[in-house]
């Protein structure tokens, strides 16, 4: 059964990353974390433009923390460790990072799903809707509060 983890993002993070959504920045950092654990990641976005923005942001990581990534259909035959798209994945992967405003139908095909609760109220409302949808799918849910971009989670809650 898939495990869904919602990262609850703080207010100051919203202010620190005005040019790039805080949950997109957190998604890239999370993808880098899983890459270092040799786990294959799929980052799902709403639009082609969002996928290209994530791709560009990952290129900006410094050389010591480079994350091999590509857009779906580019690069090696079975993709790089991190694949990004606004379309459904074509190869099995362990981790889904959902940057879409909806729950993708294919979420159940992943061992772990990462989603976000940004600070902005309209985005929180959308996250609550996704939380309910995952719950209706019978997935195990938990939340982790992110302190800031440098530190990891401080509070974890799990719901079956």
Buried (B, 14 or more C-beta within 10 A) or exposed (E): EBBBBBBBBBEEBBEEBEEBBBBBBBBBBBBBBBBEEEBBBBBBBEEEEBBBBBBEBBEEBEEEEEBEBBBBEEEEEEBBBBBBBBEEBEEEBBBBBBBBEEBBEEBBBBEBBBBBBBBBEEBBEBBEEBBEBBBEBEBBBBBBBBEEBEEEBEEEEEEE
